[in-house]
């Protein structure tokens, strides 16, 4: 299982890439989907770091 920090960083990076795609290609739904996935992953990483350990 990935560490909480790695999950948080990966989710944040995915969110930023999705935001960039959404801003560059305005009608693109891919950017919005990546932003949602990245935001959820970042929140999960934050939850894991607060909880203290890997959550299954």
N, C-alpha and C positions, 0 to 999 in steps of 0.2 A: 504494500500500500504506500502511496506517495506521502511524503511528509506534508504537514499543514502549510508550511511556507511555500513549498513547491506548488501545491494546489492553488494557493492564493496568487502567486506570481503568474502562473499559467492562465488562470481565470482573468486576471487583470489584463494580461497581454491579449487574450482573445477578445475581450471587451474593446480594447483600444483599436485592434485591427477591424473589428466590426463597425466601430464608430467611423473610422477612416473610410471604409468602403461605403458606408451610408452617406457620408458627406461628399465623396467624390462622385458616386453614382446615385444620384438622388432617387430615382424610381426603384432602386435595387432593394429587394427584400432580404437578400443574403446578408447584408450588413446588419439589419435589424435582428435577424436570427442569431448571428454571431455575437451581437451585443447581449442578447438574452442569455445565451449559453455561457458566455464569459462572465456575466454578472452572477448567474447562479453558481458557477464554479468558484468564483471569488468569495461569495457568501459562504459556501461550503468550507472553503479553506479557512475563512475567519472563524467559523463555528468550530472547526477542528482545532485551531490554535487556542481558542478560549477554553474548549473542553479539556485540552491537555492530553493529547495522544491520538492514535488512529481510531477512527470510528468505522465500524463495519456496516 
